[in-house]
Amino acid sequence: MAEVKIERLPELDQETLERLIEIYMRGYEGMREYGGEGESYAKRYLRWCWNKAKDGFFIAKIGDEIAGFIVCDADWYSKYEGRTVGAVHEFVLDKKFQGHGIGHKLMEKCLEYLAERTDRVELWVGEKNEGAIRFYEDYGFRRVGQSGIWVRMVKDLRKGDNKNR
Ligand SMILES: CC(C)(COP(=O)(O)OP(=O)(O)OC[C@H]1O[C@@H](n2cnc3c(N)ncnc32)[C@H](O)[C@@H]1OP(=O)(O)O)[C@@H](O)C(=O)NCCC(=O)NCCS
């Protein structure tokens, strides 16, 4: 696979938004219950992510093509934690790019970014999304609760400890 570059998304223009929606729709193919209700949901959700966490919105690029992205929020009020922590709002790779190590690169960037700004990160993952749950457990995320079909996972962060695996 050609070189993968991880960059902060500089701006969410129309063309980029369309590509991110495509990645989101393809990435969750076969897992529709976890990937929203279609393109108009995806559009609203991805705009929400961008407005909430611009500084932590990272994309993986192969040449000029965006392969996937991760949205890391350093300023998330978690009602479960009762305080502000970090959060991963979205993490998805286009189907054709899954399983090639690109997710690891995005996650490492995300944890490096969050570890500089907060001491804990939470995320929610579908209960049947075993591949992703294993992926997160490998990074030291622990299952701490469940709400409906969603499993809540958290990980403690330490400054300078950005390998995390
Ligand atoms: C989860 C996801 C972002 C991981 O990115 P990735 O680039 O496929 O993952 P990598 O290739 O870097 O790492 C693969 C690891 O993740 C796990 N994995 C999770 N989903 C996988 C998939 N669809 N294909 C291959 N591996 C997957 C494997 O256990 C593998 O572990 P290993 O490195 O010890 O062999 C990506 O598979 C994806 O977009 N999945 C669909 C959307 C999703 O579930 N997002 C998370 C929601 S909370």
The ligand as an SDF file (V2000), in Angstrom:
LIG
                    3D

 48 50  0  0  0  0  0  0  0  0999 V2000
  -12.3910   -0.2420   13.2930 C   0  0  0  0  0  0  0  0  0  0  0  0
  -11.5710    0.3560   12.1700 C   0  0  0  0  0  0  0  0  0  0  0  0
  -11.6080    1.8850   12.2100 C   0  0  0  0  0  0  0  0  0  0  0  0
  -10.1000   -0.1310   12.3510 C   0  0  0  0  0  0  0  0  0  0  0  0
   -9.2970    0.3630   11.2980 O   0  0  0  0  0  0  0  0  0  0  0  0
   -8.4580   -0.6320   10.3790 P   0  0  0  0  0  0  0  0  0  0  0  0
   -7.5520    0.1850    9.5310 O   0  0  0  0  0  0  0  0  0  0  0  0
   -9.3720   -1.5810    9.7020 O   0  0  0  0  0  0  0  0  0  0  0  0
   -7.6280   -1.3880   11.4700 O   0  0  0  0  0  0  0  0  0  0  0  0
   -6.1040   -1.8090   11.3580 P   0  0  0  0  0  0  0  0  0  0  0  0
   -5.8350   -2.4870   10.0610 O   0  0  0  0  0  0  0  0  0  0  0  0
   -5.2130   -0.6760   11.7280 O   0  0  0  0  0  0  0  0  0  0  0  0
   -6.0540   -2.8360   12.5360 O   0  0  0  0  0  0  0  0  0  0  0  0
   -6.6900   -4.0490   12.3900 C   0  0  0  0  0  0  0  0  0  0  0  0
   -7.0210   -4.5200   13.7470 C   0  0  0  0  0  0  0  0  0  0  0  0
   -8.3460   -4.1150   14.0380 O   0  0  0  0  0  0  0  0  0  0  0  0
   -9.2130   -5.2150   14.1350 C   0  0  0  0  0  0  0  0  0  0  0  0
  -10.2950   -4.9670   13.1780 N   0  0  0  0  0  0  0  0  0  0  0  0
  -11.4440   -4.3310   13.4880 C   0  0  0  0  0  0  0  0  0  0  0  0
  -12.2540   -4.2550   12.4490 N   0  0  0  0  0  0  0  0  0  0  0  0
  -11.6170   -4.8110   11.4110 C   0  0  0  0  0  0  0  0  0  0  0  0
  -11.9150   -5.0140   10.0280 C   0  0  0  0  0  0  0  0  0  0  0  0
  -13.1070   -4.6510    9.4970 N   0  0  0  0  0  0  0  0  0  0  0  0
  -10.9940   -5.5770    9.2210 N   0  0  0  0  0  0  0  0  0  0  0  0
   -9.8050   -5.9580    9.7430 C   0  0  0  0  0  0  0  0  0  0  0  0
   -9.4560   -5.7930   11.0230 N   0  0  0  0  0  0  0  0  0  0  0  0
  -10.3470   -5.2330   11.8660 C   0  0  0  0  0  0  0  0  0  0  0  0
   -8.4020   -6.4750   13.9270 C   0  0  0  0  0  0  0  0  0  0  0  0
   -8.5700   -7.2320   15.1080 O   0  0  0  0  0  0  0  0  0  0  0  0
   -6.9490   -6.0200   13.7620 C   0  0  0  0  0  0  0  0  0  0  0  0
   -6.1590   -6.3690   14.8520 O   0  0  0  0  0  0  0  0  0  0  0  0
   -4.5370   -6.6180   14.6950 P   0  0  0  0  0  0  0  0  0  0  0  0
   -3.8920   -5.3430   14.2770 O   0  0  0  0  0  0  0  0  0  0  0  0
   -4.1120   -7.0530   16.0560 O   0  0  0  0  0  0  0  0  0  0  0  0
   -4.4100   -7.6780   13.6440 O   0  0  0  0  0  0  0  0  0  0  0  0
  -12.0630   -0.0910   10.7570 C   0  0  0  0  0  0  0  0  0  0  0  0
  -11.9880   -1.4850   10.6460 O   0  0  0  0  0  0  0  0  0  0  0  0
  -13.4940    0.3620   10.4460 C   0  0  0  0  0  0  0  0  0  0  0  0
  -13.6850    1.4120    9.8400 O   0  0  0  0  0  0  0  0  0  0  0  0
  -14.4970   -0.4140   10.8320 N   0  0  0  0  0  0  0  0  0  0  0  0
  -15.9080   -0.0640   10.5470 C   0  0  0  0  0  0  0  0  0  0  0  0
  -16.3470    1.1340   11.3600 C   0  0  0  0  0  0  0  0  0  0  0  0
  -16.1970    0.8930   12.8580 C   0  0  0  0  0  0  0  0  0  0  0  0
  -16.5240   -0.1770   13.3540 O   0  0  0  0  0  0  0  0  0  0  0  0
  -15.6970    1.9180   13.5720 N   0  0  0  0  0  0  0  0  0  0  0  0
  -15.5650    1.8790   15.0150 C   0  0  0  0  0  0  0  0  0  0  0  0
  -16.8900    2.2560   15.6160 C   0  0  0  0  0  0  0  0  0  0  0  0
  -16.7970    2.6880   17.3140 S   0  0  0  0  0  0  0  0  0  0  0  0
  1  2  1  0
  2  3  1  0
  2  4  1  0
  2 36  1  0
  4  5  1  0
  5  6  1  0
  6  7  2  0
  6  8  1  0
  6  9  1  0
  9 10  1  0
 10 11  2  0
 10 12  1  0
 10 13  1  0
 13 14  1  0
 14 15  1  0
 15 16  1  0
 15 30  1  0
 16 17  1  0
 17 18  1  0
 17 28  1  0
 18 19  1  0
 18 27  1  0
 19 20  2  0
 20 21  1  0
 21 22  1  0
 21 27  2  0
 22 23  1  0
 22 24  2  0
 24 25  1  0
 25 26  2  0
 26 27  1  0
 28 29  1  0
 28 30  1  0
 30 31  1  0
 31 32  1  0
 32 33  2  0
 32 34  1  0
 32 35  1  0
 36 37  1  0
 36 38  1  0
 38 39  2  0
 38 40  1  0
 40 41  1  0
 41 42  1  0
 42 43  1  0
 43 44  2  0
 43 45  1  0
 45 46  1  0
 46 47  1  0
 47 48  1  0
M  END
$$$$
